[in-house]
Amino acid sequence: MEEQILVRREGAIVTVTFNRPEKRNAFTVAMYGRLGAILDELSADDSVRCVVLEGAGGKAFSAGSDIGEFDASRAASEEARDYAEFVNRETDKVWHCPHPTIARIQGVCVGGGLEIATMCDVRIASSDSRFGIPVNRVGLTVDYHELALISELIGRRNTLELLIEGRIIDAGEAVAKGLVSRIVAPEMLDAEIESSARRIVEAAPLVNRWHKRFVRRLGDPRPLDAAEADEAFGCFDTEDYRIGTAAFAAKRKASFVGR
C-alpha cells in the first residue's frame, strides 16, 4: 500500500504530503500517528530550516478526519475523548515544531484539515481553495483544545460564525478573516510557496526559532521571568550574529550556519 504521508527533502526544506487524494486527504488514526512521528524527527533535526505541509492531488489540503472510522473511534463519549487526546497530541506537534512551517493549501481545507493548517506559521492558499468547519452537519462538536487555536487566529466571533452556520467559505473570505496569510492564483501557488520557503531558509535559523518561541510565549498570561526576558539577547552571542552584521557591512548576502 502506498504511503499515506510522504516526506521529501530539498536542502533545508522538508515537504510533508498528505497522500490520500482519493479521500480528499482525510486523516486516518494511523496517519495522525505517522504525522506526529514525522514531526518528532524533524523537530529534533537542527539542519531543517522550513517545513511545508500540503495535500496530494491538487484538490484538497485535507478534509479532516476520515468519517469512515468514526464508528470505531468515536462510538461513545469515552472513546471520543481518547481519540481526541491522541489526535490533539499528534497534531500539536505541528504547532510546537521549532522550525518555521508553511501550509500549502489548494482545494478543500475543512474540519481537522483546517485545524492543522491553522497550526502552521504561514498559510498560503490558491484562490480556488475552500474552507470551513461544518461539523454541525454530522452532529459533532469541536473540543476546547481545538477551538483555542482557531479562536486565537481569527477571534471568537468569526470562529462561532463558522461553527454555527457550517458554511464553506472561499479563499477571499478566508484571507479577510485571517484564516490564511495570503492567496495567489492556482498557477502561481508553487512559485509562491518556494519563494516563502527560500526567504525563511536564507534567514538566521536560530533567530527564526527564537521568534517562534517568543511569539508563542506571549500567548501565555504568566509574566516573563528574568531568564525568559534575557533570552531575547542571546542572539548577540551567536556566530550567526557576527556573520549577519559582517555581511550587512560588506553589502553581501549572509550565509548563516545556525550557531
C-alpha positions in Angstrom: 0.0 0.0 0.0 1.3 3.4 -0.9 2.5 5.6 2.0 -0.3 7.9 3.2 2.1 10.6 4.3 5.1 11.3 2.1 8.3 13.2 3.1 10.8 14.7 0.7 13.7 17.0 1.4 15.4 19.6 -0.7 18.3 21.1 1.2 17.0 22.6 4.4 13.3 22.5 3.2 11.2 19.4 4.1 7.8 18.9 2.4 5.3 16.6 4.2 2.5 15.5 1.9 -0.9 14.0 3.0 -1.3 11.3 0.4 -4.9 10.1 0.2 -6.2 12.2 -2.8 -9.0 9.7 -3.5 -10.4 10.6 0.0 -9.5 14.3 -0.2 -6.6 13.5 2.1 -8.8 12.7 5.0 -6.8 11.5 8.0 -7.0 8.1 9.5 -5.9 7.3 13.0 -2.7 5.8 11.6 -2.0 9.0 9.6 -2.3 11.1 12.7 0.3 8.9 14.4 2.6 9.0 11.4 2.3 12.8 11.2 3.3 13.1 14.9 6.3 10.7 14.4 7.5 12.7 11.4 7.3 16.0 13.3 9.2 14.5 16.2 12.0 13.6 13.8 12.0 17.0 12.0 11.8 18.9 15.3 15.0 17.2 16.5 16.9 17.9 13.3 18.6 21.3 13.5 19.6 21.1 9.9 15.9 21.6 8.9 15.0 25.2 8.4 11.5 25.1 7.0 8.7 22.5 6.9 5.9 22.7 4.2 2.7 20.8 4.7 0.5 20.0 1.7 -2.2 17.7 0.3 -1.6 15.4 -2.7 -3.7 15.6 -5.8 -4.3 19.3 -6.1 -8.0 19.1 -5.0 -7.6 19.1 -1.2 -5.3 20.1 1.6 -7.3 17.8 3.8 -10.9 17.1 4.5 -10.1 16.4 8.2 -10.7 13.1 9.9 -11.9 10.1 7.9 -15.6 9.8 8.8 -15.4 6.1 7.8 -13.5 5.5 11.1 -16.0 7.3 13.3 -17.9 4.2 14.4 -14.8 2.5 15.5 -13.1 5.5 17.2 -16.0 7.7 18.4 -18.8 5.2 19.2 -19.4 6.9 22.5 -18.1 9.8 24.6 -15.4 7.8 26.3 -14.0 6.6 23.0 -14.3 10.0 21.5 -12.3 11.5 24.4 -9.5 9.0 24.0 -9.5 9.7 20.2 -9.3 13.4 20.7 -6.5 13.2 23.2 -4.5 11.1 20.8 -5.2 13.3 17.7 -4.5 16.5 19.6 -1.3 15.2 21.0 0.0 14.3 17.5 -1.3 17.3 15.6 0.0 19.7 18.3 3.5 18.7 17.1 2.9 20.9 14.1 2.2 23.8 16.4 5.2 23.1 18.6 7.6 22.4 15.8 10.6 24.7 16.4 11.2 25.2 12.6 9.0 27.7 10.6 6.1 25.9 9.0 4.1 26.7 5.8 0.7 25.3 4.8 0.4 25.0 1.1 -3.4 25.0 0.6 -5.2 24.1 -2.6 -8.8 22.9 -2.8 -10.7 21.7 0.2 -9.4 22.6 3.7 -12.0 21.8 6.2 -12.6 20.4 9.7 -9.4 18.8 11.1 -7.6 19.8 7.9 -8.3 23.4 8.6 -7.1 22.9 12.2 -3.8 21.5 11.0 -3.4 24.4 8.6 -4.0 27.0 11.4 -1.1 25.4 13.4 1.3 26.5 10.6 3.1 29.8 10.8 2.4 30.8 7.3 -0.7 29.7 5.3 -0.6 30.3 1.6 -3.7 29.3 -0.4 -4.7 29.1 -4.1 -7.6 31.3 -4.9 -9.8 28.3 -5.7 -9.5 26.9 -2.1 -12.4 26.4 0.2 -12.6 26.5 4.0 -14.9 25.6 6.8 -15.7 23.6 9.9 -19.1 22.1 9.0 -19.2 19.6 11.9 -22.7 20.5 13.0 -23.9 18.8 9.8 -23.0 15.5 11.4 -23.8 16.3 15.0 -20.2 16.8 16.2 -18.7 19.4 18.4 -15.2 20.8 18.3 -13.4 20.4 21.7 -11.9 23.3 23.6 -8.4 22.3 22.8 -9.1 22.5 19.0 -11.1 25.7 19.3 -8.4 27.6 21.2 -6.0 27.9 18.3 -8.7 28.9 15.7 -10.2 31.4 18.1 -6.7 32.9 18.7 -6.2 33.2 15.0 -9.5 34.7 13.8 -11.3 35.7 17.0 -14.2 34.1 18.9 -16.9 35.8 16.8 -15.5 34.6 13.5 -15.0 31.2 14.9 -18.5 31.0 16.1 -19.9 32.1 12.8 -18.0 29.3 11.0 -19.3 26.8 13.5 -23.0 27.7 13.8 -23.5 28.3 10.1 -21.4 25.4 9.0 -20.7 27.4 5.8 -17.9 26.7 3.4 -16.2 30.0 2.6 -14.0 30.9 -0.4 -10.4 32.0 -0.3 -11.2 35.7 -0.4 -13.3 35.5 2.7 -10.7 33.2 4.4 -7.9 35.8 3.9 -10.2 38.6 5.1 -11.0 36.6 8.3 -7.3 35.9 8.8 -7.6 32.1 8.3 -4.9 32.3 5.6 -1.9 34.6 5.2 -2.4 35.3 1.5 -3.9 33.9 -1.6 -2.5 33.5 -5.1 -3.7 32.2 -8.5 -3.5 28.4 -8.7 -0.8 28.5 -11.3 1.3 30.7 -9.0 1.0 28.6 -5.9 4.1 26.6 -6.2 6.2 29.6 -7.0 4.8 31.5 -4.0 5.5 28.6 -1.7 9.1 28.3 -3.0 9.7 32.0 -2.5 8.3 31.9 1.0 10.4 28.9 2.0 13.5 30.4 0.4 13.1 33.6 2.4 12.8 31.6 5.5 15.8 29.3 5.0 18.1 32.1 3.9 17.5 33.9 7.3 19.2 33.1 10.5 17.7 29.8 11.7 18.3 30.4 15.4 16.5 33.7 15.2 13.5 32.2 13.4 13.3 29.5 16.2 13.6 32.1 18.9 10.9 34.3 17.4 8.6 31.3 17.1 9.1 30.6 20.8 8.8 34.2 21.9 5.5 34.8 20.0 4.1 31.6 21.4 5.1 32.6 24.9 3.3 35.9 24.5 0.1 33.9 24.4 0.7 32.7 28.0 -0.7 35.2 30.6 2.1 34.4 33.1 4.6 37.2 33.5 8.0 36.6 31.9 10.7 35.7 34.4 14.2 37.2 34.2 15.7 34.2 32.3 13.0 34.4 29.7 13.4 38.1 29.2 17.2 37.7 28.9 16.8 35.1 26.2 15.9 37.8 23.8 19.6 39.0 23.9 21.2 35.6 23.4 21.4 36.3 19.6 24.3 38.7 20.3 26.5 35.7 21.4 26.0 33.7 18.3 28.2 33.2 15.3 25.2 34.0 13.1 25.0 37.5 14.5 28.7 38.0 13.6 28.1 36.6 10.1 25.0 38.7 9.6 26.5 42.0 10.7 29.7 41.5 8.7 27.6 40.6 5.6 25.5 43.7 6.1 28.5 45.9 6.4 30.0 44.4 3.3 26.7 44.7 1.4 26.6 41.0 0.6 24.3 38.1 1.4 24.8 36.3 4.7 25.3 32.6 4.8 24.1 31.6 8.3 25.4 28.4 10.0 22.9 28.0 12.8 25.3 28.6 15.6 
